Amino acid sequence: MDFAAVNYIAVIVATVASFIFGSIYYMAAAKPWRDALGKTEAEVKETMKPMPFIVAVVAQLVMATMLAAVMFSLGEVTPEAGLYLGFLMWFGFVLTSMAVNHGFQGAKRNLTVIDGIHWLAVLLVQGLVIGFFGL
């Protein structure tokens, strides 16, 4: 894989766009998400620290870089390919990993649904942005 050929401006824009989406999404889904966690608003606020947000940005940067590298390697850097590959990566890697982890953690199914929708949208947003930037 040729990471030198990746459009890093597109990767950064995709990372920012997907992080902004996630912020809006979880603000809208805050109550169902807390219910799925089995925590109150006060309990969630007690654990709010900067590190999870830093990890989220870095993770989304890595995801966008990998998605861009795969798109470039396949020679398919278009919005359509970005959506298609984003969905495949979500279904093949993210959703399956979440399902296993949440299953062994005893998490409520709603948590997997809420988080799964978030990660699907993250990869779709990233694929779309990277695809719009093109080669």
Number of C-alpha atoms within 10 A of each C-alpha: 11 9 14 8 12 22 17 16 11 22 26 18 17 29 28 16 17 26 20 12 16 18 14 12 16 16 11 11 14 14 14 14 19 16 14 17 14 13 12 11 11 8 11 12 9 8 9 10 9 8 9 11 13 11 11 14 16 13 13 24 22 14 20 28 23 16 23 32 21 19 23 22 15 11 12 17 24 20 20 15 18 27 22 16 21 27 20 16 17 21 15 11 11 16 20 13 13 17 17 12 13 15 13 9 9 9 15 14 12 14 20 20 16 17 18 19 14 19 22 20 20 26 28 25 23 33 31 23 26 33 23 15 17 19 16
